[in-house]
Amino acid sequence: MVRSSVTELPLFPLGQVLVPGGQMGLRIFEARYLDLVGRCMREDSGFGVVLIRRGADTYGAGMGQPEIHDVGTVARIVDFDQAEAGQLAIRISGGRKFRIAGTREQADHLLLGDVELLPEEGACPIDVGFEGLTALLRQVMRHPAASGWSKDGPEEMDLGDARTLGWRLADLLPFPPEVKQTLLQMPGAVARLIEIRRLVEGADRGNA
């Protein structure tokens, strides 16, 4: 039996979900995260984004670390810019999923996780019945709000791959964070598409 390896990863608890291949903009102002960003840029390394289950994403007086979900996504910085008052604006991209085996807090209150990188999903052709989701993604990708997501438009994506279609829809559709977390944790691309189709059809019926 092959044992999974556990590695240390700095964690960034947030109120939103980063999915593999997705992108997200963050404004960094806390010293612990400014130091983290500087280290990641120097070392060309990443950090883990995890959804907060309960608590806040800032460390104030009398506030401990938030309660977090145990599945997250490795993030890498793809762009950055100086913002006002010593803040830093960064853009991150999602990579591998991971599961947290344990956490501990540094002296500067940065949360560290012992994480297991989860297997990447293999290529999976889209079954008949998901044509509506493919059309929906093409429509969403042409919306101005999606213009910063990727340099590639829908024509450059492999929309015949269930992974690509599912992750892009999970990233761009306005699902609540807990729903996106459920999609992130699902182990297979086809199951994820089935759930997204159910959510989209349910929303359509609710708006009828």
Backbone as a printed PyTorch tensor [residue, N CA C, xyz], in Angstrom:
tensor([[[  0.8570,  -1.1960,   0.0000],
         [  0.0000,   0.0000,   0.0000],
         [  0.8880,   1.2400,   0.0000]],

        [[  0.5830,   2.2240,  -0.8710],
         [  1.3500,   3.4590,  -0.9270],
         [  0.8100,   4.4240,   0.1220]],

        [[  1.7000,   4.9130,   0.9650],
         [  1.2890,   5.8460,   1.9960],
         [  1.3060,   7.2690,   1.4340]],

        [[  0.2970,   8.0390,   1.7830],
         [  0.2710,   9.4240,   1.3330],
         [  1.2750,  10.2260,   2.1480]],

        [[  1.9360,  11.1900,   1.5090],
         [  2.9130,  12.0220,   2.1940],
         [  2.2420,  13.2770,   2.7140]],

        [[  2.7170,  13.7600,   3.8570],
         [  2.1990,  14.9670,   4.4810],
         [  3.2840,  16.0210,   4.4560]],

        [[  2.9230,  17.2400,   4.0590],
         [  3.8680,  18.3290,   3.9740],
         [  3.3120,  19.5360,   4.7080]],

        [[  4.2040,  20.4490,   5.1030],
         [  3.7760,  21.6580,   5.8000],
         [  3.4190,  22.7420,   4.7880]],

        [[  2.3090,  23.4370,   5.0360],
         [  1.8410,  24.4740,   4.1190],
         [  1.2520,  25.6190,   4.9280]],

        [[  1.6870,  26.8630,   4.6810],
         [  1.0200,  28.0020,   5.3270],
         [ -0.4230,  28.0820,   4.8540]],

        [[ -1.3250,  28.4300,   5.7650],
         [ -2.7480,  28.4610,   5.4410],
         [ -3.2900,  29.8860,   5.4960]],

        [[ -4.1980,  30.1690,   4.5850],
         [ -4.8550,  31.4760,   4.5190],
         [ -6.3570,  31.2220,   4.5920]],

        [[ -6.9580,  31.3020,   5.7800],
         [ -8.4100,  31.1100,   5.9030],
         [ -9.1580,  32.2920,   5.2850]],

        [[-10.1720,  31.9890,   4.4990],
         [-10.9620,  33.0170,   3.8240],
         [-12.4500,  32.6930,   3.9030]],

        [[-13.2550,  33.6820,   3.5760],
         [-14.6890,  33.4870,   3.5090],
         [-15.1580,  33.1060,   2.1270]],

        [[-14.2420,  32.7270,   1.2530],
         [-14.5800,  32.2950,  -0.0980],
         [-13.7120,  31.1060,  -0.4820]],

        [[-14.0980,  30.4320,  -1.5590],
         [-13.4510,  29.1790,  -1.9560],
         [-12.6600,  29.3850,  -3.2440]],

        [[-11.4310,  28.9010,  -3.2560],
         [-10.6000,  28.8620,  -4.4560],
         [-10.6230,  27.4370,  -4.9870]],

        [[-10.9800,  27.2650,  -6.2550],
         [-11.0180,  25.9330,  -6.8460],
         [ -9.8140,  25.7450,  -7.7620]],

        [[ -9.4350,  24.5170,  -8.0720],
         [ -8.3210,  24.2850,  -8.9990],
         [ -8.5390,  24.9990, -10.3360]],

        [[ -7.5490,  25.7600, -10.7510],
         [ -7.6380,  26.5040, -11.9960],
         [ -8.3570,  27.8220, -11.8820]],

        [[ -9.0220,  28.0710, -10.7600],
         [ -9.7170,  29.3330, -10.5600],
         [ -8.7630,  30.4360, -10.1490]],

        [[ -9.2160,  31.6660, -10.2450],
         [ -8.4250,  32.8050,  -9.8280],
         [ -9.2190,  33.6730,  -8.8790]],

        [[ -8.4830,  34.4200,  -8.0490],
         [ -9.1070,  35.2330,  -7.0140],
         [ -8.1920,  36.4050,  -6.6960]],

        [[ -8.7830,  37.5730,  -6.4970],
         [ -8.0160,  38.7340,  -6.0750],
         [ -8.1030,  38.9110,  -4.5690]],

        [[ -6.9750,  39.2520,  -3.9330],
         [ -6.9330,  39.4730,  -2.4940],
         [ -6.2270,  40.7910,  -2.2050]],

        [[ -6.6620,  41.4690,  -1.1650],
         [ -5.9850,  42.6690,  -0.6800],
         [ -5.3330,  42.3160,   0.6520]],

        [[ -4.0220,  42.3950,   0.7080],
         [ -3.2480,  41.9460,   1.8630],
         [ -2.8270,  43.1480,   2.7030]],

        [[ -3.1020,  43.0760,   4.0110],
         [ -2.7050,  44.1820,   4.8850],
         [ -2.1610,  43.7220,   6.2320]],

        [[ -2.4910,  42.5200,   6.6770],
         [ -1.9570,  42.0390,   7.9490],
         [ -0.4980,  41.6440,   7.7930]],

        [[  0.3040,  41.9310,   8.8210],
         [  1.7440,  41.6920,   8.7450],
         [  2.0660,  40.2290,   8.4550]],

        [[  1.3220,  39.3090,   9.0640],
         [  1.6160,  37.8890,   8.8700],
         [  1.4340,  37.4860,   7.4070]],

        [[  0.4400,  38.0720,   6.7350],
         [  0.1930,  37.7120,   5.3430],
         [  1.0940,  38.4910,   4.3860]],

        [[  1.4690,  39.7190,   4.7490],
         [  2.4600,  40.4390,   3.9490],
         [  3.7810,  39.6810,   3.9550]],

        [[  4.1770,  39.1650,   5.1240],
         [  5.4000,  38.3540,   5.2010],
         [  5.2510,  37.0770,   4.3900]],

        [[  4.0810,  36.4540,   4.4600],
         [  3.8390,  35.2190,   3.7030],
         [  3.9540,  35.4720,   2.1990]],

        [[  3.3380,  36.5380,   1.7300],
         [  3.3890,  36.8500,   0.2970],
         [  4.8280,  37.1100,  -0.1380]],

        [[  5.5740,  37.8730,   0.6630],
         [  6.9730,  38.1250,   0.3210],
         [  7.7830,  36.8520,   0.2360]],

        [[  7.5580,  35.9400,   1.1730],
         [  8.2970,  34.6720,   1.1680],
         [  7.9150,  33.8200,  -0.0330]],

        [[  6.6260,  33.7750,  -0.3380],
         [  6.1830,  32.9770,  -1.4890],
         [  6.7730,  33.5110,  -2.7900]],

        [[  6.8690,  34.8230,  -2.9120],
         [  7.4060,  35.4060,  -4.1350],
         [  8.9110,  35.1760,  -4.2400]],

        [[  9.6050,  35.2530,  -3.1170],
         [ 11.0660,  35.0010,  -3.1320],
         [ 11.3730,  33.5530,  -3.4560]],

        [[ 10.5850,  32.6410,  -2.8800],
         [ 10.8740,  31.2100,  -2.9840],
         [ 10.0760,  30.5210,  -4.0810]],

        [[  9.2410,  31.2690,  -4.7930],
         [  8.3610,  30.7020,  -5.8200],
         [  7.5690,  29.5260,  -5.2360]],

        [[  6.9510,  29.7800,  -4.0940],
         [  6.2000,  28.7380,  -3.4020],
         [  4.7490,  29.1740,  -3.2660]],

        [[  3.9300,  28.2980,  -2.7090],
         [  2.5160,  28.5830,  -2.5800],
         [  2.0450,  28.5330,  -1.1400]],

        [[  0.7560,  28.7350,  -0.9630],
         [  0.1270,  28.6230,   0.3540],
         [ -1.2560,  28.0170,   0.1570]],

        [[ -1.8720,  27.6280,   1.2430],
         [ -3.1670,  26.9720,   1.1540],
         [ -4.3130,  27.9200,   1.4600]],

        [[ -5.3310,  27.9180,   0.6080],
         [ -6.5550,  28.6770,   0.8550],
         [ -7.6180,  27.7130,   1.3710]],

        [[ -8.2020,  28.0450,   2.5140],
         [ -9.2260,  27.1900,   3.1270],
         [-10.4230,  28.0430,   3.5210]],

        [[-11.6070,  27.4790,   3.3870],
         [-12.8220,  28.2010,   3.7240],
         [-13.0420,  28.1910,   5.2310]],

        [[-13.4040,  29.3570,   5.7660],
         [-13.7360,  29.4720,   7.1820],
         [-15.1170,  28.8580,   7.4410]],

        [[-15.1450,  27.9770,   8.4120],
         [-16.4310,  27.3710,   8.8170],
         [-17.1120,  28.2530,   9.8680]],

        [[-16.2970,  28.7920,  10.7720],
         [-16.8320,  29.6600,  11.8230],
         [-15.6950,  30.5550,  12.3110]],

        [[-15.9940,  31.8650,  12.4740],
         [-14.9820,  32.7980,  12.9380],
         [-14.6950,  33.8650,  11.8940]],

        [[-13.6010,  34.6050,  12.1020],
         [-13.2460,  35.7250,  11.2250],
         [-11.8950,  35.4660,  10.5840]],

        [[-11.6370,  36.1770,   9.4570],
         [-10.3830,  35.9800,   8.7550],
         [ -9.3080,  36.9780,   9.1800]],

        [[ -9.6020,  37.7960,  10.1800],
         [ -8.5850,  38.6910,  10.7400],
         [ -8.3480,  38.3150,  12.1940]],

        [[ -7.1270,  38.5500,  12.6600],
         [ -6.7450,  38.1400,  14.0040],
         [ -6.7380,  39.3770,  14.9010]],

        [[ -7.8400,  39.5990,  15.6300],
         [ -7.9320,  40.7580,  16.4980],
         [ -7.7510,  40.3910,  17.9520]],

        [[ -7.8200,  41.4050,  18.8000],
         [ -7.6670,  41.1980,  20.2370],
         [ -8.7430,  40.2530,  20.7520]],

        [[ -8.3090,  39.2210,  21.4510],
         [ -9.2490,  38.2720,  22.0200],
         [ -9.8360,  37.2910,  21.0340]],

        [[ -9.3680,  37.3300,  19.7900],
         [ -9.8920,  36.4190,  18.7710],
         [ -8.8400,  35.3850,  18.4200]],

        [[ -9.2180,  34.1270,  18.4610],
         [ -8.3010,  33.0690,  18.0660],
         [ -8.4310,  32.7590,  16.5920]],

        [[ -7.8040,  31.6610,  16.1820],
         [ -7.9020,  31.2300,  14.7930],
         [ -9.3360,  30.7860,  14.4870]],

        [[ -9.8010,  31.0340,  13.2680],
         [-11.1510,  30.5840,  12.9160],
         [-11.1970,  29.0760,  12.7580]],

        [[-12.3860,  28.5260,  12.8710],
         [-12.5980,  27.1130,  12.5450],
         [-12.6710,  26.9950,  11.0290]],

        [[-11.9370,  26.0600,  10.4590],
         [-11.8380,  25.9640,   9.0050],
         [-12.2310,  24.5730,   8.5200]],

        [[-12.5880,  24.5080,   7.2420],
         [-12.8210,  23.2200,   6.6030],
         [-11.4750,  22.5150,   6.4150]],

        [[-11.5160,  21.1990,   6.2770],
         [-10.2610,  20.4570,   6.2130],
         [ -9.8010,  20.1560,   4.7880]],

        [[-10.5460,  20.6080,   3.7750],
         [-10.1060,  20.4740,   2.3850],
         [ -9.9540,  21.8650,   1.7850]],

        [[ -8.8070,  22.1310,   1.1970],
         [ -8.5340,  23.4280,   0.5890],
         [ -7.7720,  23.2620,  -0.7040]],

        [[ -7.2340,  24.3640,  -1.1940],
         [ -6.5540,  24.3990,  -2.4810],
         [ -5.2310,  25.1350,  -2.3560]],

        [[ -4.1960,  24.5880,  -2.9710],
         [ -2.9020,  25.2660,  -3.0070],
         [ -3.0070,  26.4620,  -3.9480]],

        [[ -2.5690,  27.6220,  -3.4740],
         [ -2.6290,  28.8540,  -4.2640],
         [ -1.2290,  29.3250,  -4.6070]],

        [[ -1.0970,  29.8660,  -5.8180],
         [  0.1500,  30.5200,  -6.2300],
         [ -0.1610,  31.9340,  -6.6840]],

        [[  0.7420,  32.8420,  -6.4110],
         [  0.5680,  34.2420,  -6.7780],
         [  0.9110,  34.4110,  -8.2480]],

        [[ -0.0230,  34.9620,  -9.0170],
         [  0.1970,  35.1470, -10.4480],
         [  0.3520,  36.6140, -10.8170]],

        [[ -0.0230,  37.5220,  -9.9100],
         [  0.1410,  38.9480, -10.1790],
         [  0.0700,  39.6960,  -8.8570]],

        [[  0.6760,  40.8750,  -8.8080],
         [  0.6190,  41.6770,  -7.5870],
         [  0.8120,  43.1460,  -7.9370]],

        [[  0.3860,  44.0020,  -6.9950],
         [  0.5360,  45.4380,  -7.1940],
         [  0.4710,  46.1010,  -5.8270]],

        [[  1.2130,  47.1790,  -5.6670],
         [  1.1530,  47.9400,  -4.4240],
         [ -0.1760,  48.6680,  -4.3370]],

        [[ -0.7840,  48.6380,  -3.1650],
         [ -2.0330,  49.3600,  -2.9360],
         [ -1.7760,  50.4520,  -1.9070]],

        [[ -2.8290,  51.1620,  -1.5320],
         [ -2.6400,  52.2900,  -0.6270],
         [ -2.3130,  51.8310,   0.7790]],

        [[ -1.6750,  52.7320,   1.5130],
         [ -1.4210,  52.5460,   2.9540],
         [ -0.7030,  51.2400,   3.2680]],

        [[  0.3020,  50.8930,   2.4740],
         [  1.0970,  49.7110,   2.7570],
         [  0.4260,  48.4040,   2.4480]],

        [[ -0.7030,  48.4410,   1.7810],
         [ -1.3930,  47.2060,   1.4200],
         [ -0.8440,  46.6700,   0.0990]],

        [[ -1.1300,  45.4140,  -0.1420],
         [ -0.6780,  44.7540,  -1.3550],
         [ -1.8700,  44.0590,  -2.0020]],

        [[ -2.0640,  44.2870,  -3.2860],
         [ -3.1110,  43.6050,  -4.0350],
         [ -2.4740,  42.4660,  -4.8140]],

        [[ -2.9740,  41.2630,  -4.6200],
         [ -2.4160,  40.1110,  -5.3220],
         [ -3.5380,  39.3560,  -6.0300]],

        [[ -3.1470,  38.5840,  -7.0260],
         [ -4.0730,  37.6810,  -7.7060],
         [ -3.4890,  36.2820,  -7.6040]],

        [[ -4.3190,  35.3280,  -7.1880],
         [ -3.8390,  33.9680,  -6.9760],
         [ -4.5870,  33.0090,  -7.8900]],

        [[ -3.9360,  31.8910,  -8.1600],
         [ -4.5140,  30.8340,  -8.9960],
         [ -4.5030,  29.5280,  -8.2160]],

        [[ -5.5650,  28.7570,  -8.3520],
         [ -5.6990,  27.5080,  -7.6090],
         [ -5.0190,  26.3340,  -8.2890]],

        [[ -4.3560,  25.4960,  -7.5030],
         [ -3.6970,  24.2970,  -8.0010],
         [ -4.2920,  23.0390,  -7.3890]],

        [[ -3.4550,  22.2180,  -6.7690],
         [ -3.8900,  20.9390,  -6.1960],
         [ -4.8010,  21.1360,  -4.9930]],

        [[ -5.6920,  20.1850,  -4.7850],
         [ -6.4730,  20.1260,  -3.5590],
         [ -5.6350,  19.4400,  -2.4840]],

        [[ -5.9500,  19.7530,  -1.2310],
         [ -5.2650,  19.0930,  -0.1160],
         [ -6.2480,  18.8630,   1.0200]],

        [[ -5.8660,  17.9450,   1.9020],
         [ -6.6330,  17.6860,   3.1130],
         [ -5.7340,  17.9590,   4.3190]],

        [[ -6.2630,  18.6530,   5.3010],
         [ -5.4840,  19.0430,   6.4720],
         [ -5.4930,  17.9170,   7.4990]],

        [[ -4.2800,  17.5310,   7.9190],
         [ -4.1560,  16.5140,   8.9550],
         [ -4.0180,  17.1350,  10.3400]],

        [[ -3.5290,  18.3630,  10.4060],
         [ -3.3460,  19.0470,  11.6840],
         [ -2.8730,  20.4680,  11.4460]],

        [[ -3.0540,  21.3230,  12.4420],
         [ -2.6360,  22.7210,  12.3130],
         [ -1.9110,  23.1830,  13.5790]],

        [[ -1.1600,  24.2510,  13.4180],
         [ -0.5150,  24.9150,  14.5490],
         [ -0.3030,  26.3720,  14.1630]],

        [[ -0.0910,  27.1960,  15.1640],
         [  0.0050,  28.6360,  14.9600],
         [  1.4230,  29.1240,  15.2330]],

        [[  1.9680,  29.9300,  14.3270],
         [  3.2730,  30.5470,  14.5450],
         [  3.1500,  31.7050,  15.5420]],

        [[  4.3120,  32.2170,  15.9580],
         [  4.3170,  33.3410,  16.8920],
         [  3.6400,  34.5690,  16.3060]],

        [[  3.7020,  34.7360,  14.9630],
         [  3.0620,  35.8890,  14.3220],
         [  1.5970,  35.6250,  13.9830]],

        [[  1.0570,  34.5020,  14.4760],
         [ -0.3390,  34.0920,  14.2910],
         [ -0.6320,  33.5310,  12.9070]],

        [[  0.3960,  33.3090,  12.0840],
         [  0.1660,  32.6240,  10.8170],
         [ -0.1660,  31.1640,  11.1050]],

        [[ -1.1820,  30.6500,  10.4580],
         [ -1.6070,  29.2730,  10.6670],
         [ -0.8610,  28.3580,   9.7030]],

        [[ -0.2560,  27.3150,  10.2450],
         [  0.4390,  26.3190,   9.4410],
         [ -0.3490,  25.0190,   9.4680]],

        [[ -0.3670,  24.3330,   8.3280],
         [ -1.0790,  23.0690,   8.2640],
         [ -0.1720,  21.9390,   7.8320]],

        [[ -0.3510,  20.7720,   8.4410],
         [  0.2390,  19.5400,   7.9190],
         [ -0.7930,  18.9810,   6.9560]],

        [[ -0.4720,  18.9980,   5.6560],
         [ -1.4810,  18.6880,   4.6530],
         [ -1.0530,  17.5150,   3.7790]],

        [[ -2.0560,  16.8030,   3.3180],
         [ -1.8770,  15.7240,   2.3410],
         [ -2.3960,  16.2210,   0.9980]],

        [[ -1.5210,  16.2900,   0.0000],
         [ -1.9530,  16.6850,  -1.3380],
         [ -2.7980,  15.5620,  -1.9280]],

        [[ -3.9920,  15.8980,  -2.3880],
         [ -4.9080,  14.8950,  -2.9120],
         [ -4.6040,  14.6140,  -4.3820]],

        [[ -4.9090,  13.4060,  -4.8580],
         [ -4.6230,  13.0640,  -6.2590],
         [ -5.3440,  13.9960,  -7.2230]],

        [[ -4.6750,  14.3400,  -8.2990],
         [ -5.3180,  15.1540,  -9.3300],
         [ -6.3000,  14.2920, -10.1190]],

        [[ -7.3990,  14.8800, -10.4950],
         [ -8.3980,  14.1480, -11.2670],
         [ -7.9030,  13.9470, -12.6950]],

        [[ -8.1510,  12.7670, -13.2440],
         [ -7.7510,  12.4790, -14.6080],
         [ -8.7240,  13.0630, -15.6170]],

        [[ -8.2930,  13.1270, -16.8800],
         [ -9.1540,  13.6100, -17.9540],
         [-10.4080,  12.7440, -18.0310]],

        [[-11.5360,  13.3980, -18.2880],
         [-12.8100,  12.6810, -18.2880],
         [-13.7270,  13.3050, -19.3300]],

        [[-14.0220,  12.5840, -20.4200],
         [-14.9270,  13.1310, -21.4420],
         [-16.3060,  13.4120, -20.8580]],

        [[-16.9610,  14.4380, -21.3770],
         [-18.2890,  14.8170, -20.8940],
         [-19.3450,  13.9090, -21.5060]],

        [[-20.2120,  13.3700, -20.6710],
         [-21.3030,  12.5220, -21.1460],
         [-22.3980,  13.3660, -21.7890]],

        [[-23.2210,  12.7090, -22.5590],
         [-24.4100,  13.3580, -23.1240],
         [-25.3100,  13.8230, -21.9780]],

        [[-25.8770,  14.9990, -22.1190],
         [-26.7620,  15.5160, -21.0940],
         [-26.2450,  16.7550, -20.4140]],

        [[-24.9780,  17.1260, -20.7100],
         [-24.3860,  18.3050, -20.0890],
         [-24.2110,  19.4490, -21.0750]],

        [[-24.8600,  19.3530, -22.2360],
         [-24.7110,  20.4060, -23.2470],
         [-25.1710,  21.7680, -22.7120]],

        [[-26.1870,  21.7570, -21.8590],
         [-26.6730,  23.0130, -21.2940],
         [-25.6270,  23.6960, -20.4310]],

        [[-24.8230,  22.9020, -19.7010],
         [-23.7680,  23.4890, -18.8690],
         [-22.6490,  24.0570, -19.7300]],

        [[-22.3410,  23.3800, -20.8300],
         [-21.3240,  23.9020, -21.7400],
         [-21.7640,  25.2420, -22.3130]],

        [[-23.0170,  25.3270, -22.7400],
         [-23.5480,  26.5820, -23.2680],
         [-23.5620,  27.6690, -22.1970]],

        [[-23.8720,  27.2790, -20.9590],
         [-23.8980,  28.2380, -19.8610],
         [-22.5120,  28.8120, -19.6110]],

        [[-21.4840,  27.9610, -19.6240],
         [-20.1330,  28.4540, -19.3990],
         [-19.7050,  29.4130, -20.5030]],

        [[-20.0240,  29.1050, -21.7350],
         [-19.6890,  30.0170, -22.8350],
         [-20.3320,  31.3880, -22.6060]],

        [[-21.5690,  31.3700, -22.1270],
         [-22.2670,  32.6210, -21.8650],
         [-21.6130,  33.3800, -20.7130]],

        [[-21.3080,  32.6630, -19.6330],
         [-20.7140,  33.3000, -18.4580],
         [-19.3370,  33.8770, -18.7860]],

        [[-18.5450,  33.1410, -19.5590],
         [-17.1930,  33.5890, -19.8670],
         [-17.1730,  34.8570, -20.7130]],

        [[-18.2480,  35.1430, -21.3920],
         [-18.3060,  36.3600, -22.2090],
         [-18.7830,  37.5670, -21.4080]],

        [[-19.1580,  37.3430, -20.1460],
         [-19.6070,  38.4450, -19.3030],
         [-18.3950,  39.2610, -18.8640]],

        [[-18.5000,  40.5990, -18.8290],
         [-17.3520,  41.4310, -18.4170],
         [-16.7880,  41.0660, -17.0530]],

        [[-17.6230,  40.5870, -16.1390],
         [-17.1470,  40.2380, -14.8000],
         [-16.1700,  39.0720, -14.8190]],

        [[-16.1840,  38.2640, -15.8810],
         [-15.3020,  37.1020, -15.9810],
         [-14.0400,  37.4100, -16.7680]],

        [[-13.8730,  38.6560, -17.2220],
         [-12.7640,  38.9690, -18.1230],
         [-11.4030,  38.8090, -17.4700]],

        [[-11.3250,  38.9660, -16.1470],
         [-10.0320,  38.8350, -15.4800],
         [ -9.6940,  37.4340, -15.0600]],

        [[-10.6100,  36.4890, -15.3360],
         [-10.3760,  35.1260, -14.8400],
         [ -9.1980,  34.4600, -15.5190]],

        [[ -9.0850,  34.5930, -16.8300],
         [ -8.0610,  33.8700, -17.5680],
         [ -7.7800,  34.5960, -18.8700]],

        [[ -6.5610,  34.4130, -19.3740],
         [ -6.2250,  34.9780, -20.6790],
         [ -6.9230,  34.2020, -21.7920]],

        [[ -7.4090,  33.0160, -21.4880],
         [ -8.0880,  32.1890, -22.4820],
         [ -9.5920,  32.3820, -22.4040]],

        [[-10.2430,  32.4740, -23.5450],
         [-11.6930,  32.4940, -23.6000],
         [-12.2150,  31.0810, -23.7150]],

        [[-13.5290,  30.9130, -23.8090],
         [-14.1050,  29.5620, -23.8860],
         [-13.6310,  28.7910, -25.0990]],

        [[-13.2730,  29.4870, -26.1810],
         [-12.8200,  28.7830, -27.3770],
         [-11.4710,  28.1020, -27.1510]],

        [[-10.6510,  28.6360, -26.2250],
         [ -9.3340,  28.0520, -25.9760],
         [ -9.3700,  26.9560, -24.9150]],

        [[-10.4960,  26.7820, -24.2380],
         [-10.6010,  25.7620, -23.2000],
         [-11.0250,  24.4300, -23.7970]],

        [[-10.6700,  23.3720, -23.1020],
         [-11.1160,  22.0390, -23.4980],
         [-12.4640,  21.7780, -22.8430]],

        [[-13.5260,  22.2650, -23.4750],
         [-14.8520,  22.1100, -22.8970],
         [-15.4220,  20.7160, -23.1130]],

        [[-14.6230,  19.8250, -23.7180],
         [-15.0070,  18.4280, -23.7830],
         [-14.5270,  17.6380, -22.5860]],

        [[-13.8180,  18.3120, -21.6650],
         [-13.2830,  17.6760, -20.4690],
         [-14.1630,  18.0560, -19.2800]],

        [[-14.6920,  17.0490, -18.5980],
         [-15.5890,  17.2980, -17.4680],
         [-14.8960,  18.0750, -16.3530]],

        [[-13.5840,  17.8760, -16.1820],
         [-12.8710,  18.6200, -15.1390],
         [-12.9130,  20.1140, -15.4180]],

        [[-12.5430,  20.4990, -16.6540],
         [-12.5060,  21.9090, -17.0130],
         [-13.8730,  22.5500, -16.8680]],

        [[-14.8940,  21.9000, -17.4090],
         [-16.2390,  22.4550, -17.3560],
         [-16.7050,  22.6130, -15.9050]],

        [[-16.5070,  21.5950, -15.1000],
         [-16.9660,  21.6500, -13.7140],
         [-16.2530,  22.6970, -12.8870]],

        [[-14.9290,  22.7430, -13.0000],
         [-14.1790,  23.7100, -12.2000],
         [-14.4800,  25.1410, -12.6230]],

        [[-14.6270,  25.3710, -13.9380],
         [-14.9020,  26.7410, -14.3780],
         [-16.2810,  27.1940, -13.9080]],

        [[-17.2650,  26.3230, -13.9730],
         [-18.5880,  26.6880, -13.4940],
         [-18.5910,  26.8710, -11.9790]],

        [[-17.9130,  26.0060, -11.2620],
         [-17.8290,  26.1420,  -9.8020],
         [-17.1700,  27.4550,  -9.4150]],

        [[-16.2130,  27.8900, -10.2130],
         [-15.4890,  29.1260,  -9.9320],
         [-16.3360,  30.3530, -10.2420]],

        [[-17.0200,  30.3550, -11.3810],
         [-17.6340,  31.5750, -11.8930],
         [-19.1010,  31.7550, -11.5290]],

        [[-19.8290,  30.6860, -11.2900],
         [-21.2400,  30.8480, -10.9360],
         [-21.3730,  31.3390,  -9.4900]],

        [[-22.3980,  32.1390,  -9.2110],
         [-22.5220,  32.7740,  -7.8850],
         [-23.1140,  31.8490,  -6.8210]],

        [[-22.4990,  30.6900,  -6.6330],
         [-22.9290,  29.7920,  -5.5740],
         [-22.4390,  30.3190,  -4.2260]],

        [[-23.1730,  30.0600,  -3.1420],
         [-22.6720,  30.4050,  -1.8050],
         [-21.3760,  29.6420,  -1.5080]],

        [[-20.5260,  30.1970,  -0.6310],
         [-19.2480,  29.5350,  -0.3290],
         [-19.3900,  28.0900,   0.1260]],

        [[-20.3990,  27.7840,   0.9400],
         [-20.5460,  26.4120,   1.4330],
         [-20.8740,  25.4570,   0.2920]],

        [[-21.6200,  25.9450,  -0.7130],
         [-21.9170,  25.1180,  -1.8860],
         [-20.6400,  24.8890,  -2.6880]],

        [[-19.8520,  25.9350,  -2.8700],
         [-18.5900,  25.7820,  -3.5940],
         [-17.6580,  24.8220,  -2.8510]],

        [[-17.7030,  24.8640,  -1.5170],
         [-16.8760,  23.9420,  -0.7430],
         [-17.3120,  22.5010,  -0.9850]],

        [[-18.6080,  22.2700,  -1.0550],
         [-19.1090,  20.9310,  -1.3480],
         [-18.6150,  20.4630,  -2.7130]],

        [[-18.6600,  21.3470,  -3.7100],
         [-18.1760,  20.9990,  -5.0450],
         [-16.6820,  20.7230,  -5.0220]],

        [[-15.9370,  21.5040,  -4.2510],
         [-14.4930,  21.2920,  -4.1390],
         [-14.1870,  19.9200,  -3.5640]],

        [[-14.9440,  19.5050,  -2.5680],
         [-14.6590,  18.2580,  -1.8640],
         [-15.1130,  17.0160,  -2.6220]],

        [[-15.9400,  17.1850,  -3.6350],
         [-16.4190,  16.0170,  -4.3750],
         [-15.2480,  15.3390,  -5.0790]],

        [[-15.1880,  14.0060,  -5.0730],
         [-14.0140,  13.2880,  -5.5630],
         [-13.9550,  13.0830,  -7.0620]],

        [[-15.0130,  13.3950,  -7.8120],
         [-14.9990,  13.0900,  -9.2400],
         [-15.6250,  14.1830, -10.0720]],

        [[-15.1190,  14.3290, -11.3150],
         [-15.5760,  15.4060, -12.1950],
         [-17.0180,  15.2210, -12.6310]],

        [[-17.4300,  14.0020, -12.9400],
         [-18.7980,  13.7730, -13.4070],
         [-19.7950,  14.0280, -12.2790]],

        [[-19.4800,  13.5580, -11.0860],
         [-20.3650,  13.8090,  -9.9420],
         [-20.5030,  15.3030,  -9.6940]],

        [[-19.4180,  16.0530,  -9.8890],
         [-19.4640,  17.5050,  -9.7000],
         [-20.3950,  18.1490, -10.7340]],

        [[-20.3000,  17.7000, -11.9810],
         [-21.1770,  18.2420, -13.0230],
         [-22.6410,  17.9210, -12.7440]],

        [[-22.9170,  16.7200, -12.2700],
         [-24.2950,  16.3440, -11.9430],
         [-24.8440,  17.2710, -10.8610]],

        [[-24.0350,  17.5660,  -9.8570],
         [-24.4830,  18.4470,  -8.7780],
         [-24.6620,  19.8780,  -9.2810]],

        [[-23.7490,  20.3610, -10.1220],
         [-23.8990,  21.7110, -10.6730],
         [-25.1630,  21.7990, -11.5210]],

        [[-25.4190,  20.7710, -12.3320],
         [-26.6420,  20.7700, -13.1430],
         [-27.8760,  20.8170, -12.2580]],

        [[-27.8610,  20.0600, -11.1670],
         [-28.9960,  20.0740, -10.2400],
         [-29.1790,  21.4600,  -9.6400]],

        [[-28.0930,  22.1140,  -9.2640],
         [-28.1740,  23.4520,  -8.6680],
         [-28.6820,  24.4700,  -9.6710]],

        [[-28.1730,  24.3920, -10.9100],
         [-28.6030,  25.3470, -11.9400],
         [-30.0650,  25.1500, -12.2870]],

        [[-30.4910,  23.8920, -12.4460],
         [-31.9000,  23.6300, -12.7780],
         [-32.8110,  24.0520, -11.6290]],

        [[-32.3540,  23.8590, -10.3890],
         [-33.1520,  24.2940,  -9.2410],
         [-33.3030,  25.7960,  -9.2040]],

        [[-32.2150,  26.5220,  -9.5410],
         [-32.2880,  27.9930,  -9.5720],
         [-33.2150,  28.4530, -10.6880]],

        [[-33.1670,  27.7760, -11.8330],
         [-34.0420,  28.1430, -12.9470],
         [-35.5170,  27.9590, -12.5670]],

        [[-35.8150,  26.8580, -11.8770],
         [-37.2060,  26.6140, -11.4740],
         [-37.6530,  27.6620, -10.4620]],

        [[-36.7070,  28.0740,  -9.5800],
         [-37.0510,  29.0710,  -8.5710],
         [-37.3050,  30.4440,  -9.1670]],

        [[-36.6760,  30.7180, -10.3310],
         [-36.8520,  32.0250, -10.9800],
         [-38.0080,  32.0360, -11.9630]],

        [[-38.5870,  30.8550, -12.2030],
         [-39.6790,  30.7830, -13.1930],
         [-40.9480,  31.4410, -12.6690]]])
